């Protein structure tokens, strides 16, 4: 099993010049395979991370696409050791 770190770097929408909560749907791909769809709600300008696991072959490109009613910025990266469960990759 491999692990991916999804980082939401920014998520908000503007309402009368104020930042307010919003919602985004993130789709995480390994190669061309969709491995997860994550619903993200709230507001942040500080990076927030979540860890996902998959059983696709390691070493493939990983990417995230999203739809958002507002402003969002997200990134994904394959990781060697998952910090939440200490799962090591082989």
N, C-alpha and C positions, 0 to 999 in steps of 0.2 A: 504494500500500500504506500502511495506517495502522498505528500502533503503540499498544500498551496497556502500561502498567506495572502489574503485579500485585505487591502488597506483602503479605507475610505478617507481620502485626504481632505475632502471638502464636501459638504452637503448642506444646502439651505436654499431658500427662495426669498426674494425681496418683496415686502408688502409695505408700501408707503415709506420707502427708504429704510425699513427695519428688516433685519434678518429674522426669519421665522422657520418653523419646522417644515419639512417637506418629505417626499417619499420617492424612492428610486427602486427600480428593478434591475439587478445586476445579473448578467449571464457570464459564467466562467467557462472557458474553453481550454482543453489540452489538445494541441494539434487542431483538428477540425471537429473534435467531439465535445459537445456540451456536457459538462460534468455536474454543473449545479446552477440553480437559479436562486438567488438570494433577494429577499425583500428587505430594504433598508429604510428606516424611518428616523426622523429626528433632525438635528441641526448640529453641525460641527465645523470648525475651522482648524481643528487639531486632528492629526491622523489617528484613526481608530482601526484596529486590526481584528480579523477573525481568521481561524484556521479551518481549512477544508481538507478532506481526504478523498483520494480517488485510486482506482486500480488500473489506470491507463499506464502505458510504458513511460518510464522516466526519460528525461532529456528532450522531450518535445517542447515546442514553443507553447507558452501559456499566455492567455490574453483575457481581458474583461471588456464587455460591452455593456452599456446601460441606457435605460430610459429614465428620465427624471423630469418632474414638474418643478423646475428650478435650476440650480447650479450644482453640479457634482463633478468630482474628480476622483477617480479610483485607479488602483494599480494592483497587479498580482505578480507573485514571484514563487517559483518552486523552492522549497526549503529542504534542508538535509535532516534536521531534527525538529519535530514539532514541539514547541515549548509547553503546550497545554497537556500533552499526554506522553511526552518524551519518546515518541515513536521514532526509531532510527531507520533510515533508509539503507537498503542493501544493494 
